[in-house]
Amino acid sequence: PGWSPLLKEQEKQIMTEFDYRNECENLLSIRKNIENSPYKNKVLVPDAIPAFTTSNVLVMEYLDGKKLATHIEDELTRIFGHKETAKSLLEKKRHEIFQGEPSQTSDKAWFDAQTSDHSLIKKLVTLAQLGLLQRRQKRLLELLLDVHGHQIFVGKRFNGDPHGGNILVLC
């Protein structure tokens, strides 16, 4: 008793979050902001289609790409030649990031174990490829941080859920 008005207002506010017509307007606004930014030739925000969007369905342009997380895993698979090795490295790095501590195996020990049957030349090539991938990913991360900063501070609207599954690397 006594909480009903507060709970009804909260329900009303939450339900506006689930109205995809609002999402459509936000997406169009963010797209326009990016098109008028220094990032217009570096990132693409899908175009929303208001004519087909309802409170329950958001319709937007299809962009042909891979989720960022999948792209990174695919690149590591290409470098190591095995998907299991790529997944192992990603899991090791996730553990280090989310646990805030190094994994039990050092990077050198992990790499040595994964490449124990490789020649010295193949190990050097693999290290060089990993270095190039790391530099590309660092540039991509810097771009994403810059773009999100621009969205927040200039555009006043932004992607509130930017993770590797919500960002595409276009093919």
The 8 nearest C-alpha neighbors of each residue, nearest first, counted from 0:
[[1, 2, 3, 4, 5, 6, 7, 8],
 [0, 2, 3, 4, 5, 6, 7, 8],
 [1, 3, 5, 0, 4, 6, 7, 8],
 [2, 4, 6, 5, 1, 7, 0, 8],
 [5, 3, 7, 6, 2, 8, 1, 9],
 [6, 4, 8, 2, 3, 7, 9, 1],
 [5, 7, 9, 3, 8, 4, 10, 2],
 [8, 6, 10, 4, 9, 5, 3, 11],
 [9, 7, 11, 5, 10, 6, 4, 12],
 [8, 10, 6, 12, 11, 7, 13, 5],
 [9, 11, 7, 13, 8, 12, 14, 6],
 [12, 10, 8, 14, 9, 13, 7, 15],
 [13, 11, 9, 15, 14, 10, 8, 16],
 [14, 12, 10, 16, 15, 11, 9, 17],
 [13, 15, 17, 16, 11, 12, 10, 18],
 [16, 14, 18, 17, 12, 13, 11, 21],
 [17, 15, 14, 13, 18, 12, 21, 19],
 [16, 18, 14, 15, 19, 13, 54, 55],
 [19, 17, 54, 15, 20, 16, 21, 55],
 [18, 20, 22, 54, 21, 57, 55, 17],
 [19, 21, 23, 22, 54, 18, 53, 52],
 [22, 20, 24, 19, 23, 18, 25, 16],
 [23, 21, 19, 25, 20, 24, 26, 18],
 [22, 24, 20, 26, 21, 25, 47, 19],
 [25, 23, 21, 27, 22, 26, 28, 20],
 [26, 24, 22, 28, 23, 27, 29, 21],
 [25, 27, 23, 29, 28, 24, 22, 30],
 [28, 26, 30, 24, 25, 29, 47, 31],
 [27, 29, 25, 31, 26, 30, 32, 24],
 [28, 30, 32, 26, 31, 27, 25, 33],
 [29, 31, 27, 33, 44, 32, 28, 26],
 [32, 30, 34, 28, 29, 33, 27, 35],
 [31, 33, 29, 35, 30, 34, 154, 28],
 [32, 34, 36, 30, 35, 31, 39, 29],
 [35, 33, 39, 31, 32, 36, 30, 38],
 [36, 34, 33, 32, 31, 39, 37, 38],
 [35, 37, 33, 38, 34, 39, 32, 149],
 [36, 38, 39, 35, 40, 33, 34, 41],
 [39, 37, 41, 36, 40, 42, 33, 146],
 [40, 38, 34, 33, 41, 36, 37, 42],
 [41, 39, 38, 42, 37, 43, 34, 36],
 [42, 40, 38, 39, 43, 142, 37, 146],
 [43, 41, 39, 40, 38, 44, 33, 146],
 [42, 44, 45, 41, 39, 30, 40, 33],
 [43, 45, 30, 46, 42, 29, 33, 26],
 [46, 44, 60, 43, 59, 47, 62, 61],
 [45, 47, 60, 59, 44, 48, 27, 30],
 [46, 48, 59, 23, 58, 27, 49, 60],
 [47, 49, 59, 58, 50, 51, 52, 46],
 [48, 50, 52, 51, 47, 23, 58, 20],
 [51, 49, 48, 52, 53, 58, 47, 20],
 [52, 50, 49, 48, 58, 53, 57, 56],
 [53, 51, 57, 49, 58, 56, 50, 20],
 [54, 52, 56, 55, 20, 19, 57, 51],
 [53, 55, 18, 19, 20, 56, 52, 17],
 [56, 54, 53, 19, 18, 57, 17, 52],
 [57, 55, 53, 52, 19, 54, 58, 51],
 [58, 56, 52, 19, 59, 53, 23, 55],
 [59, 57, 52, 48, 47, 51, 56, 60],
 [60, 58, 47, 48, 46, 45, 61, 57],
 [59, 61, 46, 45, 47, 62, 58, 48],
 [62, 60, 59, 63, 45, 46, 58, 64],
 [61, 63, 64, 60, 45, 169, 167, 170],
 [64, 62, 169, 170, 61, 65, 167, 168],
 [63, 65, 169, 170, 168, 167, 62, 66],
 [66, 64, 167, 168, 70, 67, 69, 169],
 [65, 67, 167, 164, 69, 68, 166, 70],
 [66, 68, 163, 70, 167, 69, 166, 168],
 [67, 69, 163, 71, 66, 70, 164, 72],
 [70, 68, 72, 66, 67, 71, 73, 65],
 [69, 71, 67, 73, 68, 72, 65, 66],
 [72, 70, 74, 68, 73, 69, 67, 75],
 [71, 73, 69, 75, 70, 74, 85, 76],
 [74, 72, 76, 70, 71, 75, 69, 77],
 [75, 73, 77, 71, 76, 72, 70, 78],
 [74, 76, 78, 85, 72, 77, 73, 79],
 [75, 77, 82, 73, 85, 81, 80, 79],
 [78, 76, 74, 80, 75, 79, 73, 81],
 [79, 77, 75, 76, 80, 125, 74, 128],
 [80, 78, 76, 81, 77, 75, 84, 85],
 [79, 81, 77, 76, 78, 82, 75, 84],
 [82, 80, 76, 84, 83, 79, 85, 77],
 [81, 83, 76, 85, 84, 86, 80, 72],
 [84, 82, 86, 81, 85, 87, 76, 88],
 [85, 83, 87, 81, 82, 86, 88, 79],
 [86, 84, 75, 82, 76, 88, 87, 83],
 [87, 85, 89, 83, 84, 88, 90, 82],
 [86, 88, 84, 90, 85, 89, 83, 91],
 [89, 87, 91, 85, 90, 86, 92, 84],
 [90, 88, 86, 92, 91, 87, 93, 85],
 [89, 91, 93, 87, 88, 92, 86, 94],
 [92, 90, 88, 94, 89, 93, 87, 95],
 [91, 93, 95, 89, 94, 90, 96, 88],
 [94, 92, 90, 96, 95, 91, 97, 89],
 [93, 95, 91, 92, 97, 98, 96, 90],
 [94, 96, 101, 92, 100, 93, 98, 99],
 [97, 95, 93, 99, 94, 98, 92, 100],
 [98, 96, 94, 99, 95, 93, 100, 92],
 [97, 99, 100, 95, 94, 96, 93, 101],
 [100, 98, 96, 97, 95, 101, 94, 102],
 [101, 99, 95, 98, 102, 96, 94, 97],
 [102, 100, 95, 103, 99, 105, 94, 104],
 [101, 103, 104, 95, 91, 100, 94, 105],
 [102, 104, 101, 105, 100, 91, 95, 106],
 [103, 105, 102, 109, 108, 106, 101, 107],
 [106, 104, 108, 107, 109, 103, 102, 101],
 [105, 107, 109, 108, 110, 104, 111, 102],
 [108, 106, 110, 105, 109, 111, 104, 112],
 [107, 109, 111, 105, 110, 106, 112, 104],
 [108, 110, 106, 112, 107, 111, 104, 105],
 [111, 109, 113, 107, 112, 108, 106, 114],
 [112, 110, 108, 114, 113, 109, 115, 107],
 [111, 113, 109, 115, 110, 114, 108, 107],
 [112, 114, 110, 111, 115, 109, 84, 116],
 [115, 113, 117, 111, 116, 112, 110, 122],
 [116, 114, 112, 111, 117, 113, 110, 118],
 [115, 117, 114, 118, 113, 112, 111, 122],
 [118, 116, 114, 115, 121, 122, 119, 120],
 [117, 119, 121, 120, 122, 116, 115, 114],
 [118, 120, 122, 121, 123, 117, 124, 114],
 [121, 119, 123, 118, 122, 124, 117, 125],
 [120, 122, 124, 118, 123, 119, 117, 125],
 [121, 123, 125, 119, 120, 124, 117, 126],
 [124, 122, 126, 120, 125, 121, 127, 119],
 [125, 123, 127, 121, 126, 122, 128, 120],
 [124, 126, 122, 128, 123, 127, 121, 129],
 [127, 125, 129, 123, 128, 124, 130, 122],
 [128, 126, 130, 124, 129, 125, 123, 131],
 [129, 127, 125, 131, 130, 126, 132, 124],
 [130, 128, 132, 126, 127, 131, 133, 125],
 [129, 131, 127, 133, 128, 132, 126, 134],
 [132, 130, 128, 134, 133, 129, 135, 127],
 [133, 131, 129, 135, 130, 134, 136, 128],
 [132, 134, 130, 136, 131, 135, 129, 137],
 [133, 135, 137, 131, 132, 136, 138, 130],
 [136, 134, 132, 138, 137, 133, 139, 131],
 [135, 137, 139, 133, 138, 134, 140, 132],
 [136, 138, 134, 140, 139, 135, 133, 141],
 [139, 137, 141, 135, 136, 140, 142, 134],
 [138, 140, 136, 142, 137, 141, 135, 143],
 [139, 141, 143, 137, 142, 138, 136, 144],
 [140, 142, 138, 144, 139, 143, 145, 137],
 [143, 141, 139, 145, 140, 144, 146, 138],
 [142, 144, 140, 146, 145, 141, 147, 139],
 [143, 145, 141, 147, 142, 146, 148, 140],
 [146, 144, 148, 142, 143, 147, 141, 149],
 [147, 145, 149, 143, 148, 144, 142, 150],
 [148, 146, 150, 144, 149, 145, 143, 151],
 [147, 149, 145, 151, 146, 150, 152, 144],
 [148, 150, 146, 153, 147, 152, 151, 145],
 [151, 149, 154, 147, 157, 148, 156, 153],
 [152, 150, 155, 148, 149, 157, 156, 154],
 [151, 153, 149, 155, 150, 148, 154, 156],
 [154, 152, 149, 155, 150, 151, 148, 32],
 [153, 155, 150, 156, 151, 32, 152, 149],
 [154, 156, 151, 153, 152, 150, 157, 149],
 [157, 155, 154, 150, 151, 29, 25, 158],
 [156, 158, 150, 151, 159, 147, 29, 155],
 [157, 159, 160, 161, 156, 147, 150, 29],
 [158, 160, 157, 161, 156, 147, 162, 151],
 [159, 161, 158, 162, 165, 157, 164, 166],
 [162, 160, 165, 158, 159, 166, 163, 164],
 [163, 161, 165, 164, 160, 166, 67, 68],
 [162, 164, 68, 67, 166, 165, 66, 161],
 [163, 165, 66, 162, 166, 68, 67, 167],
 [166, 164, 162, 163, 161, 167, 66, 160],
 [165, 167, 163, 67, 66, 164, 162, 161],
 [168, 166, 66, 65, 67, 64, 169, 165],
 [167, 169, 65, 64, 67, 66, 170, 166],
 [168, 170, 64, 167, 63, 65, 62, 66],
 [169, 64, 63, 168, 65, 62, 167, 70]]
